[in-house]
């Protein structure tokens, strides 16, 4: 049970970092570092045999990867929306 709590704490910290990187930095590649590292880690875990390749063990990894990649996409959309609103404000002040 304690391992599960540590896992959730680590995931929560990574999601906070992911959100900050995706919504603040200009280059979208920076926001993709954490999801790609998690995907590589997932593949490594299954290839080395640390976790058996079964549906009940693959499903949590699929959910985790899906959440991080969707957060990357949502963060980029939020960044572009914020940038667009700033440009609209600047254009309104120019007129």
N, C-alpha and C positions, 0 to 999 in steps of 0.2 A: 504494500500500500504506500509505503514511504517512497519507493522508486517511482510510482505513478505520480505522486505529488511533485517530485523533483522534475520529472518529465514535463508536466504541465507548466511548472514555473519556468523552465528553460524555453518551452514553446511560447509562453507569454512574453518573455523578454525578447525573443527573436521576432515576434510579431510587432512589438513596439518599435524595434529597430527597423524592421521592414517598412512599417508605416512612415516613419520619419524619413528614411532614405527615399522612398518612392514619391512622397509629396513635396520634398524640399529640393532635391537635386535635379539639375537640368537634364543630365544624360540618363536615359531610361535603363541603360545597361547596369548602372550602379544598383538599382532596385532589384535587378534579377540575380544578383550574386547569391543572396541567401536562399531563394527557391532552387536555384541550380545546384548549390552545395547540398541542400537537403535531398534533392533528387539523386545526385551522385552518391551521397551517403546511403540512401535507400537501396540503390542498385548494389553498392558494395556489401551491404549487410546480407542481401540475398545471394550474391555470388559467392561470398566466403562461407556461406552455410551457417552463419551465426543464428539465423532464424529460418525455420523450415519454409519452403515455398508452398504454402497452402492458402486457400481462400481466406480462412479466418485470420491469418497473419498478414496477408497482402492488403486486406481491406483497410486497416488503420493507416497504413503507409500511403495508400491511394488518397484517402481523405486528407491526410496531412499535406501531401503534395498539392492536392487540388485547392486547399485553403490558401496555401502560400502563393501559388500562382495566381489565384483570383485576387488576392490582396495586392499583388504586384500590379495587376491590370486596373483595379479600382484606384490605387494610389496614383497611377499615371493619369487616369481620367480626371481625378481630383486636381492634380497639378496643372493639367491643361485647362481645366475650367477656371482655376484660380488665375492663371496667366491671362486667359481671355478676359476675365472681369477687370483685371488691372489695365489691360490694353483699352478696354471700353471706357474706363474712368479717365485714362490719359487722353483719349480722343475727345471725350466730352469736355475736358478742361481746355483743350486746344481750340475748340469751336467757340 
